[in-house]
Amino acid sequence: MSEAVAVALADELRHRGLKGARPGANTEPGASGAERRMSGGLGAKKVDVTWATETDGLLLAISVKTINFKDEATGNYQKNLTNRRSDMLMEAVTLHRRFPYAVLAGFFFLDKGAASDGTLRRRSTLANAHSRLQLFTGRNDPAGREEQFERFYLLLLDASPTQVELTCQAVGRPNESIPLSDVLDDLLALTAQRNPDFYEFVEGRLQKAS
């Protein structure tokens, strides 16, 4: 699932002006469907979605993680939450150490059941995810903590053979849903803000500064 999400996100970024965003769709001439391997401060790291240029290096990256299945023993979705978090935080440190101005977003997909798998003794996986990830979002200063993401989102997925419903929440704000288009607008606006001499954000697209 994460590979399909990465391809869809990169395709949308290319439509919004980020030429060369990867992975590329298999139908796109000359595009690579593979995630990009980036040199980081702690060694090379494969990154799900990236936009980088030869002159600027990494400008925008999106890390995609998923938990789609219940643990049979506990009946909830929380078993791999801590491991996924550790993977994402190491990715943030690795990339920010080499590219401190890069905008890094975390997209953590959970099955819709993660919002209702709580019991009298424990909160739902979604509630726990908000609590355990909220320290690692909101990196608004390029000199900020390396393990933080600029933006971090939890996405509840309700998929069936006929339709897909998605609910997106900023980490730490469990009572607010955000359209995915607004999320991408925010990421591109922040990318332009970090690179004002070269890019500007205009009507949903990133373009060269005028």
Backbone hydrogen bonds, N-H to C=O, Kabsch-Sander energy under -0.5 kcal/mol:
donor,donor_aa,acceptor,acceptor_aa,energy
5,V,1,M,-2.4
6,A,2,S,-2.4
7,V,3,E,-2.1
8,A,4,A,-2.1
9,L,5,V,-2.6
10,A,6,A,-2.5
11,D,7,V,-2.1
12,E,8,A,-2.0
13,L,9,L,-2.3
14,R,10,A,-2.2
15,H,11,D,-1.9
16,R,12,E,-1.1
17,G,14,R,-1.6
18,L,13,L,-2.4
19,K,17,G,-1.6
21,A,18,L,-1.8
22,R,50,T,-2.7
24,G,32,S,-4.8
28,E,25,A,-1.7
31,A,28,E,-2.1
36,R,47,V,-1.0
38,M,36,R,-0.7
38,M,45,K,-3.2
40,G,38,M,-0.5
40,G,43,G,-1.2
41,G,94,T,-3.4
42,L,43,G,-0.5
43,G,40,G,-1.4
45,K,38,M,-3.2
47,V,36,R,-2.8
49,V,62,I,-1.8
50,T,22,R,-2.5
51,W,60,L,-2.4
53,T,57,G,-1.9
57,G,53,T,-2.2
59,L,51,W,-2.5
60,L,51,W,-1.7
61,A,103,V,-2.5
62,I,49,V,-2.5
63,S,105,A,-2.8
64,V,62,I,-0.5
65,K,63,S,-0.5
65,K,107,F,-2.4
67,I,109,F,-2.0
71,D,76,N,-3.3
75,G,71,D,-2.8
81,L,78,Q,-1.8
84,R,80,N,-2.5
85,R,81,L,-2.3
86,S,82,T,-2.3
87,D,83,N,-2.2
88,M,84,R,-2.2
89,L,85,R,-2.6
90,M,86,S,-2.1
91,E,87,D,-1.7
92,A,88,M,-2.2
93,V,89,L,-2.3
94,T,90,M,-2.5
95,L,91,E,-2.4
96,H,92,A,-2.9
97,R,93,V,-2.0
98,R,94,T,-0.8
99,F,95,L,-3.1
102,A,99,F,-1.7
103,V,59,L,-2.5
104,L,102,A,-0.6
105,A,61,A,-2.6
106,G,151,R,-2.1
107,F,63,S,-3.1
107,F,105,A,-0.5
108,F,106,G,-0.6
108,F,153,Y,-2.7
109,F,65,K,-3.2
109,F,107,F,-0.7
110,L,155,L,-3.0
111,D,67,I,-1.5
112,K,157,L,-2.1
114,A,111,D,-2.6
115,A,112,K,-1.7
116,S,113,G,-1.4
119,T,122,R,-2.3
126,L,114,A,-2.6
128,N,124,S,-2.4
129,A,125,T,-2.5
130,H,126,L,-2.2
131,S,127,A,-2.0
132,R,128,N,-2.7
133,L,129,A,-1.5
134,Q,130,H,-1.2
136,F,133,L,-2.2
137,T,134,Q,-0.8
138,G,150,E,-0.7
139,R,149,F,-1.9
140,N,138,G,-1.5
144,G,141,D,-2.8
148,Q,145,R,-1.2
149,F,136,F,-2.4
150,E,104,L,-1.7
151,R,104,L,-1.5
153,Y,106,G,-3.1
154,L,169,Q,-3.0
155,L,108,F,-2.7
156,L,167,T,-3.0
157,L,110,L,-2.8
157,L,155,L,-0.5
158,D,156,L,-0.5
158,D,165,E,-2.8
159,A,157,L,-0.5
160,S,163,Q,-2.4
165,E,158,D,-2.6
167,T,156,L,-2.2
169,Q,154,L,-2.8
171,V,152,F,-2.6
173,R,170,A,-2.3
176,E,173,R,-1.5
178,I,168,C,-2.8
182,D,179,P,-0.7
183,V,179,P,-1.6
184,L,180,L,-2.2
185,D,181,S,-2.1
186,D,182,D,-2.3
187,L,183,V,-2.0
188,L,184,L,-2.4
189,A,185,D,-2.5
190,L,186,D,-2.2
191,T,187,L,-2.0
192,A,188,L,-2.3
193,Q,189,A,-2.1
194,R,190,L,-2.0
195,N,191,T,-0.8
195,N,192,A,-0.6
198,F,195,N,-1.5
199,Y,195,N,-2.3
200,E,207,Q,-2.7
202,V,200,E,-0.6
202,V,205,R,-2.8
205,R,202,V,-1.5
206,L,16,R,-2.8
207,Q,200,E,-2.7
207,Q,205,R,-0.5
209,A,198,F,-2.0
